[in-house]
Amino acid sequence: MTAETVESRIEPGLEEQIAELGRQARTAAQELAISSTEQRNRALREAAAALRAGTAAILSANSQDLDQARNRGTTGAFLDRLALDEGRIEAMAKGLEDIAALPDPLGRTLAAWEQPSGLEIERRSVPLGVIGIIYESRPNVTADAGGLCLKSGNAAILRGGSESHHTSGVILDCLREGLLAADLPESALQRPPTSDRAAVGHLLRLNSCIDLIVPRGGRSLIERVSEESRIPVLAHLEGVNHCYLHQAADPEKALHVVMNAKMRRTGVCGAAETLLVDRAVAEELLPPILKALRDSGCELRGDDAVRRLDSSVAPATDTDWDTEYLDAILSVRLVEGLEQALAHIARHGSGHTECIVTEDAQAADSFLARVDAAIVMQNTSTQFADGGEFGMGAEIGIATGKLHARGPVGADQLTSYKYLVRSNGAIRP
């Protein structure tokens, strides 16, 4: 059965269309929950093969999306997040294969014990059920999110941004080929049949069918979902990430970490947006870093102390310290030491990823223990904030809240558990 066949069964009327998607997903989730490990892994491997075979079709659809984006005046990092090439398609396929190679997150005995009453109790991992995923621009999220939901036995309704509508549709067709090859229900992975933003509102009210909403995008999307959803939300907030160069930082290491954290890909949520530097070593550390950033095309905005070291740095405003640029822009501030760096991060950070560059083990341990973020690093580029780099195969996003899951959301984080209780006819007195 093709994607067109599934969608053609839905009666007109957007709200009813979304409700029907939810009903189909709920039925599919019940089947996925009892599917075998090999079935789900086969579906992932077959989907990876379909992505490779469909490279030309994916690139053609992506070209259409890119042309429309350029016609709307879109430039810079947004186009980079939207654009695919053969390398990125291969990375998506490899990501699905990596997910297939992971241990099955379902059916694990998380704990087991016996009570004096004769109860034998087991806590076992199970799928969440149906997950609604709402995301912007990056079409690779379709493959990552769909693959992780499949691995963890969850059905998914994938609502990508209108800017990647054509590309995401072709990628979803490849995932569905994998489902069919493994004799799993095609309705396990669906998307609304329209790019109309009203579809998001209908999804957020479908608490009778959807168990969790995962939004991945900018602040406006996260705020809308958090305000409107009748369903629990696992939020992926913006990444206002900091690199802090401590007074014991190795100069060469600091240069390489900062350059990679900012400039490897400026449009990803793990990119560094603010550089903090201890005043005591700023004259030594900062000039070569600022030069390298500028030579790479990065716009620099700094406080007065930074501008006294380099007058070509533009003045930073109060807004800069709270901005996720997702572009070749970096705000720079001098601090008096670890305590002031921690205070700045506590005030302006988004709880995503924070890094200290230092050879002082005590300072590093204090930073890692005291910074309240999903990911805290030492001497490591913030661009490693990625489920694939963490060995998860892929990720749906970086969860910046503290309930259910935090940090990269992989297959394990898309499970819950239930208690299995057995006895030999125990009754409670």
C-alpha positions in Angstrom: 0.0 0.0 0.0 1.4 3.4 -1.0 1.4 6.7 1.0 -1.2 8.0 -1.4 -3.5 5.0 -0.7 -3.3 5.7 3.1 -4.1 9.4 2.7 -6.8 8.8 0.1 -8.9 6.8 2.7 -9.2 10.0 4.8 -12.4 11.9 4.4 -12.2 15.7 3.7 -12.0 18.1 6.6 -8.7 18.8 8.2 -9.7 18.1 11.8 -11.2 14.8 10.9 -8.2 14.0 8.7 -5.9 14.5 11.7 -8.2 12.5 13.9 -8.1 9.6 11.4 -4.3 9.7 11.3 -4.4 9.4 15.1 -6.7 6.4 15.0 -4.6 4.7 12.5 -1.5 5.4 14.5 -3.0 4.0 17.7 -3.9 0.8 15.9 -0.4 0.6 14.4 1.2 1.2 17.8 -0.5 -1.8 19.2 1.0 -4.0 16.5 4.4 -2.4 16.8 4.4 -3.1 20.6 4.3 -6.8 20.0 6.6 -6.9 16.9 9.9 -8.7 17.0 13.3 -7.1 17.3 14.2 -8.5 13.9 11.1 -7.1 12.2 11.8 -3.6 13.4 15.5 -3.9 12.6 14.7 -5.2 9.1 12.4 -2.3 8.5 15.2 0.1 9.4 17.7 -1.6 7.1 15.2 -1.7 4.2 14.4 2.0 4.8 18.2 2.8 4.6 18.4 0.9 1.3 15.4 2.8 0.0 17.0 6.1 0.9 20.1 5.2 -1.0 18.1 4.0 -4.0 15.9 7.1 -3.8 18.8 9.6 -3.7 17.9 11.2 -7.1 14.2 11.7 -6.1 15.2 13.1 -2.7 17.6 15.6 -4.3 14.9 16.6 -6.8 12.4 17.3 -4.1 15.0 19.1 -2.0 15.8 21.3 -5.0 12.2 22.3 -5.2 12.0 23.1 -1.5 15.3 25.2 -1.8 14.0 27.1 -4.8 10.8 28.0 -2.9 12.8 29.1 0.1 15.1 31.3 -2.0 12.1 32.8 -3.7 10.8 33.8 -0.2 14.1 35.6 0.4 15.6 32.9 2.7 19.4 32.9 3.0 22.3 31.7 5.1 22.1 29.1 7.8 18.4 28.3 7.2 19.2 27.2 3.7 22.1 25.1 5.1 19.7 23.3 7.4 17.3 22.7 4.6 19.8 21.5 2.0 20.6 17.9 1.3 23.4 16.4 -0.8 24.5 12.8 -1.5 26.6 12.9 1.7 23.8 14.0 3.9 21.5 11.4 2.4 24.1 8.7 3.0 24.4 9.9 6.6 20.7 9.5 7.0 20.8 5.9 5.7 23.8 5.1 7.9 22.0 6.6 10.8 19.1 4.1 10.3 21.5 1.2 10.1 23.2 2.4 13.3 19.8 2.5 15.0 19.1 -1.0 13.8 22.4 -2.2 15.3 21.5 -0.9 18.8 20.2 -3.2 21.5 16.4 -3.5 21.5 15.1 -1.0 24.1 11.9 -3.0 24.5 11.2 -5.9 26.8 14.1 -5.2 29.1 13.8 -6.1 32.7 14.7 -2.9 34.5 14.3 -4.2 38.0 12.9 -7.4 39.7 12.2 -8.3 43.3 10.1 -10.4 45.6 7.9 -9.2 48.5 7.3 -11.1 51.7 3.6 -11.3 50.6 4.6 -13.6 47.8 4.5 -11.0 45.0 7.1 -11.4 42.3 7.4 -7.9 40.7 9.2 -7.0 37.5 9.5 -3.6 35.9 9.8 -4.0 32.1 10.4 -1.4 29.3 7.6 -0.8 26.9 6.9 1.8 24.1 5.3 5.1 24.8 2.7 4.5 22.1 2.0 7.2 19.6 4.4 10.2 19.3 3.6 13.4 17.5 6.8 15.1 16.3 6.6 18.8 15.1 9.8 20.2 13.6 11.1 22.9 11.3 13.2 23.0 8.1 15.7 20.1 8.6 14.3 17.2 6.5 16.8 14.7 8.0 14.7 14.8 11.1 12.1 12.8 9.2 14.5 9.9 8.9 16.0 10.3 12.4 12.7 10.6 14.2 10.9 8.0 12.2 13.8 5.5 12.7 14.0 6.0 16.4 10.2 5.7 16.9 10.3 2.5 14.9 13.2 1.0 16.9 11.4 1.8 20.1 8.1 0.3 18.9 6.2 3.7 18.7 4.0 4.9 16.0 4.6 8.5 14.9 2.9 11.4 13.2 5.6 13.5 11.7 4.7 17.1 11.0 7.7 18.8 9.3 7.9 22.4 8.4 6.3 23.6 5.2 9.7 24.7 3.9 10.8 21.0 3.7 7.4 19.5 2.7 8.5 17.9 -0.6 11.8 16.5 0.7 10.3 15.1 3.9 7.5 13.4 1.9 10.0 11.5 -0.3 12.0 10.5 2.8 8.8 9.3 4.5 8.0 7.2 1.5 11.4 5.5 1.9 10.7 4.7 5.6 7.3 3.3 4.6 9.0 1.0 2.1 11.0 -0.4 5.0 7.8 -1.0 7.0 6.2 -2.9 4.2 9.2 -5.0 3.6 9.2 -6.0 7.3 5.4 -6.7 7.2 4.7 -3.9 9.6 1.8 -1.4 9.2 2.6 1.5 7.0 0.4 3.7 9.2 3.0 3.4 11.9 4.7 6.4 10.3 2.4 9.1 8.9 2.3 12.8 8.3 -0.6 15.3 7.9 -1.6 15.5 4.3 -1.1 19.2 4.2 1.5 21.8 5.2 -1.3 24.0 6.6 -0.2 25.3 10.0 -3.7 24.5 11.3 -2.7 20.9 11.3 -0.4 21.6 14.2 -3.3 22.8 16.3 -5.4 19.7 15.6 -2.4 17.5 16.5 -1.9 19.2 19.8 -5.6 18.5 20.8 -5.5 14.9 19.8 -4.9 13.6 23.4 -7.2 10.6 22.8 -4.6 9.1 20.3 -1.2 10.7 20.9 0.8 10.0 24.0 3.7 12.5 23.6 4.4 15.6 21.6 8.1 16.3 20.7 8.6 19.8 19.2 11.9 20.6 17.6 12.5 24.1 16.4 12.8 27.8 17.4 11.4 29.5 20.5 8.2 30.5 18.8 7.4 26.9 17.9 8.2 25.6 21.4 6.2 28.3 23.0 3.2 27.6 20.8 3.3 23.9 21.5 3.8 24.3 25.2 0.8 26.7 25.4 -1.6 24.9 23.2 -0.9 21.2 23.8 -3.3 19.0 25.7 -0.6 16.3 25.5 2.6 16.0 27.5 5.5 17.8 25.7 9.1 16.8 25.6 10.6 20.1 24.5 13.7 20.7 22.5 14.5 24.3 23.2 17.0 26.6 21.5 20.7 26.2 22.1 22.2 29.4 23.6 25.4 27.5 24.2 28.6 28.9 25.8 32.3 28.1 25.5 34.1 29.3 28.6 37.9 29.7 28.3 39.2 29.4 31.9 42.5 30.9 33.0 44.1 27.5 32.8 43.0 26.8 29.2 45.6 25.5 26.8 45.8 28.2 24.0 46.0 25.8 21.0 43.2 23.6 22.4 41.1 26.7 23.1 41.5 27.9 19.5 40.5 24.6 17.9 37.5 24.0 20.3 36.1 27.5 19.8 36.5 27.4 16.0 34.8 24.0 15.7 32.1 24.8 18.2 31.1 28.0 16.3 32.0 27.5 12.7 31.7 23.8 11.8 28.0 24.2 11.1 26.6 27.5 12.4 22.9 26.4 11.8 22.8 23.4 14.3 21.5 23.7 17.8 24.8 22.6 19.2 26.7 25.5 17.8 28.3 27.9 20.4 26.7 31.3 20.5 28.7 33.0 23.3 32.4 32.9 24.2 33.3 33.7 27.8 37.0 34.4 28.5 38.8 34.9 31.8 40.1 38.4 32.0 43.4 37.2 33.4 44.4 35.4 30.1 42.3 37.4 27.6 45.2 39.3 26.1 47.0 36.0 25.5 44.1 33.8 24.4 41.6 36.0 22.7 43.4 37.9 19.8 44.3 34.8 17.7 40.9 33.3 18.3 39.1 36.5 17.2 41.3 36.7 14.1 40.6 33.1 13.2 36.9 33.6 13.6 36.9 36.8 11.6 39.0 35.2 8.8 36.4 32.4 8.7 33.6 34.9 8.1 32.3 35.2 11.6 30.7 38.4 12.8 31.9 39.3 16.3 30.0 41.2 19.0 31.7 42.0 22.3 31.4 43.9 25.6 33.5 47.0 26.2 36.4 45.0 27.6 36.6 42.8 24.5 36.4 45.9 22.2 39.3 47.5 24.1 41.4 44.4 23.0 40.0 44.5 19.4 38.3 47.7 18.3 36.9 46.0 15.1 34.5 43.9 17.3 31.0 45.3 17.1 29.4 46.3 20.4 27.1 43.6 21.9 23.7 44.5 23.1 21.8 43.0 26.1 19.8 41.0 23.5 22.9 39.3 22.2 23.6 37.3 25.3 20.2 35.6 25.0 20.2 35.0 21.2 20.6 31.7 19.4 22.0 33.1 16.1 22.2 29.9 14.1 24.5 31.9 11.9 28.1 33.0 11.7 27.8 35.4 14.6 29.4 35.1 18.1 29.0 37.3 21.2 32.1 37.6 23.4 32.5 38.6 27.0 35.3 38.8 29.5 34.6 37.5 33.0 36.5 37.7 36.3 36.7 33.9 36.8 34.7 30.8 37.2 32.1 32.2 39.5 31.2 35.0 37.1 31.2 32.6 34.1 28.8 30.3 36.0 26.5 33.3 36.9 26.4 34.4 33.2 25.5 30.9 32.0 22.8 30.5 34.7 21.2 33.8 33.6 21.5 33.5 29.8 21.9 29.8 29.0 19.0 27.7 27.7 19.9 24.5 29.4 21.2 22.9 26.2 25.0 22.5 26.1 27.9 24.3 27.9 31.6 23.8 27.7 34.7 24.8 29.8 38.2 24.7 28.3 40.7 24.2 31.0 43.6 22.0 32.2 42.6 22.6 35.8 40.8 19.4 37.0 39.3 21.1 40.0 37.8 24.0 38.0 36.5 21.5 35.4 34.9 19.3 38.0 33.2 22.4 39.6 31.9 23.6 36.2 30.5 20.1 35.3 28.9 19.7 38.7 27.4 23.2 39.0 26.2 24.1 35.4 22.5 23.2 35.0 22.3 22.0 31.4 21.4 18.8 29.6 25.0 18.5 28.4 28.1 19.9 30.1 31.5 19.4 28.5 35.2 19.9 29.2 37.7 20.6 26.4 35.1 19.4 23.8 33.4 21.2 21.0 29.7 21.8 21.7 29.0 20.5 18.2 29.3 17.0 19.7 25.9 17.6 21.3 24.2 15.1 19.0 22.6 11.7 19.5 24.6 10.1 16.7 27.9 11.3 18.3 26.7 9.9 21.6 26.3 6.4 20.0 22.5 6.6 19.8 22.4 6.2 16.0 20.4 9.4 15.8 18.2 11.7 17.9 14.8 13.3 17.8 16.3 16.3 19.5 18.1 17.6 22.6 15.6 17.7 25.5 16.3 20.7 27.6 13.7 20.0 30.3 14.2 17.6 33.3 11.2 15.3 33.2 11.2 11.9 31.5 14.3 12.5 29.3 17.1 15.0 29.1 19.8 15.6 26.5 19.8 13.6 23.2 16.5 11.8 22.8 17.2 8.4 21.3 15.4 5.1 21.2 15.9 4.4 24.9 14.3 7.7 25.8 11.2 6.9 23.8 10.2 4.1 26.1 8.3 3.9 29.4 7.8 0.8 31.6 5.1 -1.2 33.3 5.0 -3.5 36.3 4.4 -7.2 35.9 3.2 -8.9 39.1 2.9 -12.6 39.7 2.2 -14.7 42.7 0.8 -18.1 43.8 -2.7 -16.8 44.6 -1.6 -14.1 47.0 -4.4 -12.1 48.7 -4.0 -9.0 50.8 -5.0 -9.2 54.4 
